[in-house]
Structure formats: structure tokens, C-alpha cells
């Protein structure tokens, strides 16, 4: 029965969920899966008084085909409350619209196969969800439609993440979007802290500090210094001592940068993006980060071997590390085994630049997906309707279930409060995150490479910036089609 194809498909896909557990080490490709059958559930209903009600259309058993590196394409319908809620939403919408879904989990990049089919004039899929860092391949290929022209998609609704979606508008066209359906909740960065160590150091109430808007880089730095101690008195700092925090390198550096409001590029009133790394605020932020990440020596340097994961699997659980920057998935998926950690931990937002920064920001990992509609579907209206319906239902039902699943694995109520507070404002850098691979790393030059050069090699900001800024802007301007002055 067509309407029931989804559930057995997700049973098979559930085995692939581990592929999303360690995003930065994810494979370039992953095996596809095939659907089977299971009974449909009671159809969803649209309240007649709902001013945002979508039309109910009989789609005559239409099969929506989707490919992507997307966690919500993979779940166990008999699993936890989150997976069960996803399953209910999919099955209800299948029944309501007389359609069904076939989802295939891909690797992070799959555009070559897709483009060959699309350029031949054939249909590849109804929608796709490639990893954010590969989105630029799709934007520049002319193989995806302008989402602003698709009926029923309403990006002003709260189930779409405007901070990210509107930032992906290029040349007046919107090719990719992020909403509650492809939500980045588990992949946004936070700071875990070791409660016994915080109590031993007699730190103030960190949760209240966040609420008061005073959780800043300077406070993080102060407490990290306080936690860094030669425990055995041998005048040598090694893995038997205590440290302020664990340094997860590139992704962590970017998380601090975004959390403090750093921007490598900004969009002007003319709609074009311009390199902005060298603004006074950004330059000062970069200098602060170099102090914290490098000069203070408050993190244990363990290069090679187990690498930075050692911080999380050994030192944080053994109360030798005060702060552990990592995505929310450490508690939602138990990446580091902290569900079994004997002592308690808490969770904080990424620290602000200073007290005057208006919001806390949740930096989104660039392995999360961007939702797009390829060309050659000949069914854009219905695709727009089903994506709007899916995203709305995920907003109303799946997102609360996701937070419930996170809360189960937290050690206190305040941690979930902190996660929600930070996720009121998701953040990523559209240019660096989406175009870096497309432009062969050129846009990294004046932004990410400057930060990494200062951090990893002690480089001089001005020299690094001046060496690469012009090439970065030229590559970006060519992509944008920006007129030369």
C-alpha cells in the first residue's frame, strides 16, 4: 500500500543514524536504502479557524522522492519520543494528502550524480537536503529553483529560521532554506561545564550569569584560568592535571566566533556580500579569541592519536576539565558517553562578546542540511505545499519532542533553559559555510583562514588579512555577479 511505505523505510534507515553522530568525521558517501510497507495512521486535520491553514489536496498517491544528508530522513518509528513523533507526522500527512515519502540518506555530497540526471532534463528528486558546506555547488549549477517563486512556501512563518534562510539569498534568488523540518537543534554549539569542578572553584551561579546577560568571553577566560592547575605539583602540565577547557579546533573556533557575533562577511543594502573580517569589532574579537584559544594555555594540547576527542571521553568525565564546547548532540545522541557520567554537568550558551551584545547565538555546524527543490520536478506547487506542511508540523510537534528528548538526558532543568535561550538565534556564516568548497576555498582566505592562521600559527592579523582579502572578495563578487566598479 503506497501510503504506508515510509515506516519500514525509516526502520532500515535507523541503522544509519550513527553516521550523523560525529559530524566532522562523516563519510563523503553513504549507502542508499529502499522503502517497504507499514500501516498508515489516523489522518491529521487542519482546524477550520486556523488563519494559517493550508489547503488539503488529494495528490492521487504521488510519491515524494528526497535525497539528503539529513538526520530527519533516518529514525526508528518504535524508538524514543522524538522518533515516534516524526513517524506520526509523516504518516498523518501521507494519509491527509494521499501521497507517500521515499527518503534516501546520502553522504555529505551527492551533487555529481544529481547534476548528470538534471542536466539531461530528467527528474532527480522532489527535494534534496545536501550538507550546508556543499550548498554552493547547487546554487551555482542552475539546477535548483528560486524558492521565493514556489507557491505555499511562506518564510515569514516562525517554523522557518529566518536568520539562516534569508541569509542564503543570492542575486535576488533564494535557493536554500532551513526550518523546523531540517532543524539544527542537535548540531548547534553550547558549552558544557563540570559541576563538581565549578563548585570546587567556588564559581558563581553560571545559569544566573547567563540570565543576567553577563556570560561573556572575559568570564569564560577568567574561569578557565582558575581551573587550570598543576594538581600533583610536579611543575609539568600533563594529563594528570586540571584544565579550563577542551579545544575542538576548527569547528570550536568557529563556534566561539559566531557565538560572539563575529561575521566574516556582511550583506549590504544593495544585496551583495562584502568581506568584513577587519571591522574594529571583528578584529578585536579575533584578538580576544587568540588570547583565549592560544596564549592563555588553559587547554591540554593533545595532538595526534586520539586528538581532541580525548578531552571529552576522558578529561571532562574525570573532573579534569571545567568547560567542554561541543554541539547539543553530546546529550541528544550521547556522542561522548556522558549519559553514563557519574558526576553532574550543566550546559551554557556560547559566551557573548561583551555584556552589550544583545543576544546569545547558537552557532550551527556546517554539516547540517539546506533544503532545496531541484529543477525538472513539474510539481512545484505540491512540493511547496508538502514542505510547508511538514515544516509546520515539525515546528508544532517534533521540535517540542526534540527538546523533551534532550531534557531526559540533561542533569538539571536549567540546561534545557540555556539551550532554548541560545537557540532563539541560530547563527552561521552563509558565505564561508556554503561557498567555501564551491569556490575552492577562496572565500576562506580573508575570513576563516585569518582566524586559523592567528590561532594555529601565531600569525599576524594584518599580514594574513592583507595577503588573502582581495582574492576572497574577487571570488565572492564573481559568484554574486556583482558589477565591477
C-alpha positions as CSV (number, residue, x, y, z in Angstrom):
1,X,0.0,0.0,0.0
2,X,1.6,3.2,-1.1
3,X,0.5,5.3,1.8
4,X,2.4,3.2,4.2
5,X,5.8,3.0,2.6
6,X,7.5,5.3,4.9
7,X,7.8,3.5,8.2
8,X,9.7,0.4,7.1
9,X,12.0,2.6,5.2
10,X,12.9,4.5,8.4
11,X,13.4,1.2,10.2
12,X,16.1,0.4,7.7
13,X,17.5,4.0,7.9
14,X,17.6,3.9,11.7
15,X,20.8,1.8,11.4
16,X,22.4,4.8,9.6
17,X,21.8,7.2,12.4
18,X,25.3,6.7,13.7
19,X,26.5,8.4,10.5
20,X,25.3,11.7,12.0
21,X,26.8,11.2,15.4
22,X,30.3,12.6,14.6
23,X,29.6,15.2,12.0
24,X,33.2,16.3,11.4
25,X,34.3,12.8,10.6
26,X,31.3,11.9,8.4
27,X,32.0,9.9,5.2
28,X,31.6,11.5,1.8
29,X,29.2,8.8,0.7
30,X,26.7,6.5,2.4
31,X,24.6,3.6,1.1
32,X,21.1,4.3,-0.1
33,X,18.1,2.4,1.3
34,X,14.8,1.2,-0.1
35,X,11.3,1.5,1.3
36,X,8.9,-1.2,2.5
37,X,5.4,-1.1,3.9
38,X,3.6,-0.5,7.2
39,X,0.0,0.6,8.0
40,X,-0.9,4.3,7.9
41,X,-2.3,6.1,11.0
42,X,-5.2,8.4,11.5
43,X,-5.0,11.4,9.2
44,X,-4.1,14.9,10.6
45,X,-6.8,17.5,10.5
46,X,-6.4,21.3,9.8
47,X,-8.5,23.4,12.1
48,X,-11.1,25.5,10.2
49,X,-10.3,28.5,12.4
50,X,-6.6,28.4,11.7
51,X,-5.6,31.5,9.8
52,X,-2.5,29.8,8.5
53,X,-4.4,26.7,7.3
54,X,-3.1,25.1,4.2
55,X,-5.4,23.6,1.6
56,X,-5.9,19.8,1.6
57,X,-5.3,18.4,-1.9
58,X,-5.8,14.8,-3.0
59,X,-2.4,14.0,-4.6
60,X,-3.5,10.7,-6.0
61,X,-0.8,8.6,-4.4
62,X,2.1,10.8,-5.5
63,X,5.5,9.6,-4.4
64,X,7.7,12.4,-3.0
65,X,11.3,11.4,-3.5
66,X,14.0,13.0,-1.4
67,X,17.7,12.6,-1.0
68,X,20.0,14.2,1.5
69,X,22.4,14.2,4.4
70,X,19.6,14.8,6.8
71,X,19.0,13.3,10.2
72,X,15.3,13.5,9.9
73,X,15.4,11.2,6.9
74,X,16.5,8.5,9.4
75,X,14.7,7.4,12.5
76,X,13.2,4.4,14.3
77,X,9.4,4.6,14.5
78,X,9.4,2.4,17.6
79,X,12.2,4.4,19.2
80,X,12.2,7.3,21.6
81,X,9.5,10.0,21.8
82,X,11.3,12.1,19.1
83,X,11.4,9.3,16.6
84,X,7.8,8.3,17.3
85,X,6.6,11.9,16.8
86,X,8.4,12.1,13.5
87,X,6.8,8.9,12.4
88,X,3.3,10.1,13.3
89,X,3.8,13.3,11.4
90,X,4.9,11.6,8.2
91,X,2.2,9.0,8.3
92,X,-0.6,11.6,9.0
93,X,0.5,13.8,6.2
94,X,0.7,10.9,3.8
95,X,-2.9,10.0,4.7
96,X,-4.1,13.6,4.6
97,X,-2.7,14.4,1.2
98,X,-2.9,10.9,-0.3
99,X,0.8,10.7,-1.0
100,X,3.8,9.0,0.4
101,X,7.5,9.7,1.0
102,X,10.6,7.9,0.0
103,X,13.7,9.2,1.7
104,X,17.2,8.2,1.0
105,X,20.1,9.1,3.2
106,X,23.2,10.2,1.2
107,X,26.7,11.2,2.0
108,X,27.5,14.8,2.6
109,X,27.9,15.4,-1.1
110,X,25.9,13.8,-3.9
111,X,25.6,16.6,-6.5
112,X,27.6,14.9,-9.3
113,X,25.1,12.1,-9.7
114,X,22.2,14.5,-9.3
115,X,23.5,17.1,-11.8
116,X,24.1,14.5,-14.5
117,X,20.4,13.5,-14.3
118,X,19.1,17.1,-14.1
119,X,21.3,18.3,-17.0
120,X,19.8,15.6,-19.2
121,X,16.4,17.2,-18.5
122,X,15.2,14.4,-16.2
123,X,13.8,14.4,-12.7
124,X,16.1,13.6,-9.9
125,X,14.1,14.3,-6.8
126,X,11.2,16.4,-5.4
127,X,13.5,17.9,-2.8
128,X,17.1,17.5,-1.6
129,X,19.0,18.3,1.6
130,X,22.7,18.4,1.0
131,X,25.1,19.4,3.8
132,X,25.4,23.2,4.2
133,X,29.1,23.3,3.1
134,X,28.2,21.8,-0.3
135,X,25.2,24.0,-0.9
136,X,27.1,26.4,-3.1
137,X,27.5,23.6,-5.7
138,X,23.8,23.5,-6.1
139,X,23.3,27.3,-6.1
140,X,25.8,27.8,-8.9
141,X,24.6,24.9,-11.0
142,X,21.3,26.3,-12.2
143,X,19.8,23.0,-11.0
144,X,17.6,24.3,-8.2
145,X,14.6,26.6,-8.3
146,X,14.1,30.0,-6.7
147,X,12.1,29.2,-3.5
148,X,10.6,32.6,-3.5
149,X,8.6,31.6,-6.6
150,X,7.2,28.4,-5.1
151,X,3.6,28.5,-4.1
152,X,2.7,27.9,-0.4
153,X,6.2,28.4,1.0
154,X,5.9,31.3,3.5
155,X,9.3,32.1,5.0
156,X,7.9,34.7,7.3
157,X,6.3,32.0,9.4
158,X,8.0,31.0,12.7
159,X,8.7,27.5,11.5
160,X,11.4,28.8,9.1
161,X,14.7,30.0,10.6
162,X,14.8,33.5,9.1
163,X,18.3,34.2,10.5
164,X,19.7,31.5,8.2
165,X,17.2,31.2,5.4
166,X,17.2,34.9,4.4
167,X,21.0,35.0,4.6
168,X,21.1,32.4,1.8
169,X,19.6,34.7,-0.8
170,X,22.0,35.2,-3.7
171,X,21.5,37.5,-6.7
172,X,17.9,38.2,-5.5
173,X,17.0,34.5,-5.5
174,X,16.5,32.1,-2.6
175,X,17.8,28.7,-3.4
176,X,18.2,27.0,0.1
177,X,16.3,27.2,3.4
178,X,16.4,25.8,6.9
179,X,13.3,25.3,9.0
180,X,11.9,23.0,11.7
181,X,11.9,20.1,9.2
182,X,15.6,20.2,8.8
183,X,16.2,21.8,12.2
184,X,19.8,22.3,13.5
185,X,18.8,21.7,17.2
186,X,21.3,18.9,17.9
187,X,24.1,20.4,15.8
188,X,24.3,23.9,17.4
189,X,27.1,24.6,19.7
190,X,27.0,25.1,23.5
191,X,29.3,25.0,26.5
192,X,29.1,22.1,28.9
193,X,30.5,22.6,32.4
194,X,31.7,20.2,35.0
195,X,29.5,20.9,38.1
196,X,31.8,19.3,40.8
197,X,34.8,21.3,39.4
198,X,32.7,24.5,39.3
199,X,31.7,24.0,42.9
200,X,35.3,23.3,44.0
201,X,36.4,26.5,42.3
202,X,33.6,28.4,44.1
203,X,32.3,29.8,40.8
204,X,29.1,31.9,41.0
205,X,25.8,30.7,39.7
206,X,26.6,30.4,36.0
207,X,22.9,30.0,35.0
208,X,22.0,33.3,36.6
209,X,25.0,34.9,35.0
210,X,23.6,33.9,31.6
211,X,20.1,35.2,32.5
212,X,21.7,38.5,33.5
213,X,23.4,38.8,30.2
214,X,26.8,38.6,31.8
215,X,28.2,35.3,30.4
216,X,30.9,36.7,28.2
217,X,34.3,35.7,26.7
218,X,36.0,37.5,29.6
219,X,34.1,35.4,32.2
220,X,34.9,32.2,30.2
221,X,38.6,33.2,30.2
222,X,38.7,34.1,33.9
223,X,37.2,30.8,35.0
224,X,39.2,28.8,32.5
225,X,42.4,30.3,34.0
226,X,41.2,29.5,37.5
227,X,40.6,25.8,36.6
228,X,44.0,25.3,35.1
229,X,46.1,23.9,37.9
230,X,49.2,21.7,38.4
231,X,47.4,19.2,40.6
232,X,50.4,17.0,41.5
233,X,52.9,19.8,42.0
234,X,55.5,18.4,39.6
235,X,55.7,21.7,37.6
236,X,54.7,19.9,34.5
237,X,51.2,20.3,33.0
238,X,50.1,16.9,31.6
239,X,47.0,14.7,31.6
240,X,47.2,14.3,35.4
241,X,46.4,17.9,35.9
242,X,43.3,20.2,35.6
243,X,42.4,22.4,32.7
244,X,40.0,25.2,31.9
245,X,38.5,23.7,28.7
246,X,38.9,21.4,25.8
247,X,39.7,22.8,22.4
248,X,37.8,21.2,19.5
249,X,39.8,23.1,16.9
250,X,38.2,24.4,13.6
251,X,34.6,23.8,14.5
252,X,35.1,25.0,18.0
253,X,36.9,28.2,16.9
254,X,34.0,29.0,14.6
255,X,31.5,28.3,17.4
256,X,33.2,30.9,19.6
257,X,33.4,33.4,16.7
258,X,29.7,33.0,15.8
259,X,28.6,32.9,19.4
260,X,30.3,36.3,20.0
261,X,28.6,37.8,16.9
262,X,31.6,37.6,14.6
263,X,31.0,37.9,10.9
264,X,33.5,37.3,8.2
265,X,31.0,38.7,5.6
266,X,28.1,41.1,5.8
267,X,25.3,41.8,3.3
268,X,24.9,45.4,2.3
269,X,21.7,47.3,1.3
270,X,22.5,46.5,-2.3
271,X,22.1,42.8,-1.5
272,X,25.8,41.9,-2.1
273,X,28.1,40.3,0.5
274,X,31.3,42.0,1.4
275,X,34.3,40.8,3.5
276,X,34.0,42.3,6.9
277,X,36.7,40.5,9.0
278,X,38.7,43.7,9.5
279,X,36.0,45.8,11.1
280,X,37.1,47.1,14.5
281,X,34.8,44.8,16.4
282,X,35.7,41.7,14.4
283,X,39.4,42.5,14.7
284,X,39.1,42.9,18.5
285,X,37.1,39.7,18.7
286,X,39.8,37.8,16.8
287,X,42.5,39.1,19.2
288,X,40.4,38.1,22.2
289,X,40.0,34.6,20.7
290,X,43.7,34.3,20.1
291,X,44.3,35.1,23.8
292,X,41.8,32.6,25.0
293,X,42.4,29.8,22.5
294,X,46.2,30.0,22.4
295,X,48.1,32.4,24.7
296,X,46.4,31.6,28.0
297,X,47.4,27.9,27.8
298,X,44.3,26.8,29.6
299,X,43.7,23.7,27.4
300,X,45.6,20.5,27.3
301,X,47.5,20.1,24.0
302,X,47.0,16.5,22.8
303,X,47.7,16.5,19.1
304,X,47.6,13.3,17.1
305,X,46.4,9.9,18.4
306,X,43.0,10.3,20.0
307,X,43.2,14.1,19.3
308,X,40.7,16.5,20.7
309,X,38.1,13.7,21.4
310,X,40.3,12.8,24.4
311,X,39.1,15.9,26.2
312,X,35.6,14.6,26.1
313,X,36.0,10.9,26.6
314,X,38.5,11.1,29.4
315,X,39.2,14.5,31.0
316,X,35.8,16.1,31.3
317,X,34.1,13.0,32.9
318,X,37.1,12.6,35.3
319,X,36.6,16.2,36.6
320,X,39.9,17.5,35.0
321,X,38.2,19.9,32.6
322,X,35.9,22.7,33.5
323,X,34.4,23.6,30.1
324,X,33.7,21.4,27.1
325,X,32.5,23.3,24.0
326,X,30.6,20.8,21.8
327,X,27.2,20.6,20.0
328,X,24.0,19.7,21.7
329,X,24.2,16.2,20.3
330,X,26.5,15.2,23.2
331,X,23.4,14.8,25.2
332,X,20.8,14.2,22.5
333,X,22.9,11.3,21.0
334,X,25.4,10.5,23.8
335,X,28.4,11.0,21.5
336,X,30.9,11.0,24.3
337,X,29.2,8.6,26.7
338,X,28.2,11.3,29.1
339,X,24.8,9.7,29.7
340,X,26.8,7.3,31.9
341,X,29.0,10.0,33.5
342,X,29.0,9.7,37.3
343,X,29.2,13.3,38.2
344,X,26.9,16.0,37.0
345,X,27.3,18.6,34.2
346,X,25.4,21.7,33.1
347,X,25.0,23.4,29.8
348,X,25.5,27.1,28.9
349,X,25.2,29.1,25.7
350,X,28.4,30.1,23.8
351,X,29.7,33.2,25.6
352,X,28.9,36.7,24.3
353,X,31.5,39.2,23.0
354,X,30.6,41.5,25.9
355,X,27.6,42.5,28.0
356,X,26.4,44.9,25.4
357,X,25.8,42.1,22.8
358,X,22.0,41.8,22.6
359,X,21.6,38.0,22.1
360,X,23.3,34.7,22.8
361,X,23.9,32.9,19.5
362,X,23.8,29.2,18.7
363,X,26.4,28.6,16.0
364,X,25.2,25.9,13.6
365,X,27.6,23.2,12.4
366,X,28.2,23.3,8.6
367,X,27.3,19.6,8.3
368,X,23.6,20.4,8.9
369,X,21.5,20.4,5.7
370,X,20.0,23.0,3.5
371,X,16.6,22.2,1.9
372,X,16.2,22.8,-1.8
373,X,13.9,21.9,-4.8
374,X,15.7,20.7,-7.9
375,X,14.5,21.7,-11.4
376,X,12.6,19.3,-13.6
377,X,10.0,18.2,-11.0
378,X,7.0,19.6,-12.9
379,X,5.2,19.6,-9.5
380,X,6.5,22.6,-7.7
381,X,3.1,23.7,-6.2
382,X,2.5,20.4,-4.5
383,X,6.2,20.2,-3.3
384,X,5.8,23.7,-1.8
385,X,2.6,22.6,-0.1
386,X,4.0,19.5,1.4
387,X,7.3,21.2,2.6
388,X,5.3,23.9,4.2
389,X,3.0,21.3,5.9
390,X,6.0,19.2,7.0
391,X,7.9,22.1,8.4
392,X,4.9,23.5,10.2
393,X,4.1,20.1,11.8
394,X,7.7,19.7,12.8
395,X,7.6,23.1,14.4
396,X,4.4,22.3,16.4
397,X,5.2,18.7,17.3
398,X,8.7,17.4,16.5
399,X,10.7,20.4,17.9
400,X,9.0,20.1,21.3
401,X,9.7,16.3,21.2
402,X,13.3,17.1,20.3
403,X,13.6,19.3,23.4
404,X,11.9,16.6,25.5
405,X,14.4,14.1,24.3
406,X,17.2,16.4,25.2
407,X,15.8,17.2,28.7
408,X,15.6,13.5,29.5
409,X,19.4,13.3,29.2
410,X,20.3,16.6,30.9
411,X,21.2,16.7,34.6
412,X,19.0,19.7,35.5
413,X,16.2,21.8,34.2
414,X,18.4,24.8,33.7
415,X,20.4,23.1,31.0
416,X,17.4,22.9,28.7
417,X,16.5,26.5,29.5
418,X,20.0,27.5,28.4
419,X,19.8,25.5,25.2
420,X,16.5,27.1,24.2
421,X,17.8,30.5,25.1
422,X,20.7,30.2,22.8
423,X,18.6,28.6,20.0
424,X,16.4,31.7,19.8
425,X,19.1,32.9,17.4
426,X,20.7,30.3,15.3
427,X,23.9,31.6,13.5
428,X,26.1,30.5,10.7
429,X,28.3,32.3,8.2
430,X,26.5,31.9,4.8
431,X,29.5,32.7,2.7
432,X,32.1,30.6,4.5
433,X,29.8,27.8,5.3
434,X,28.0,27.5,1.9
435,X,30.5,28.6,-0.7
436,X,33.9,27.5,0.6
437,X,34.0,24.2,-1.3
438,X,32.3,25.7,-4.4
439,X,34.9,28.4,-4.7
440,X,37.8,26.0,-3.9
441,X,38.4,27.6,-0.5
442,X,38.9,31.1,-1.9
443,X,36.3,32.7,0.4
444,X,38.1,31.2,3.4
445,X,41.1,33.4,2.7
446,X,40.0,36.6,4.2
447,X,37.9,35.1,7.0
448,X,38.4,31.6,8.4
449,X,42.0,31.3,7.3
450,X,42.8,34.5,9.1
451,X,41.3,33.2,12.3
452,X,43.0,29.9,12.0
453,X,46.3,31.4,10.9
454,X,46.3,33.6,14.1
455,X,45.3,30.7,16.3
456,X,47.3,27.7,15.0
457,X,50.5,29.5,13.8
458,X,50.5,32.7,15.8
459,X,50.3,34.7,12.6
460,X,49.9,38.5,12.4
461,X,46.3,39.5,11.7
462,X,47.1,42.4,9.3
463,X,49.6,40.4,7.3
464,X,47.3,37.4,7.0
465,X,44.3,39.6,6.1
466,X,46.1,41.7,3.5
467,X,47.5,38.6,1.9
468,X,44.2,37.0,1.2
469,X,41.4,39.5,1.4
470,X,41.5,40.8,-2.1
471,X,41.3,37.3,-3.7
472,X,38.5,36.3,-1.3
473,X,36.4,39.3,-2.3
474,X,37.0,38.9,-6.0
475,X,36.0,35.2,-5.9
476,X,32.8,36.2,-4.0
477,X,32.0,39.0,-6.3
478,X,32.3,36.8,-9.4
479,X,29.9,34.3,-7.8
480,X,27.4,37.0,-6.9
481,X,27.6,38.6,-10.3
482,X,28.5,41.8,-8.7
483,X,29.2,44.6,-11.2
484,X,32.8,45.8,-11.1
485,X,33.2,49.5,-10.2
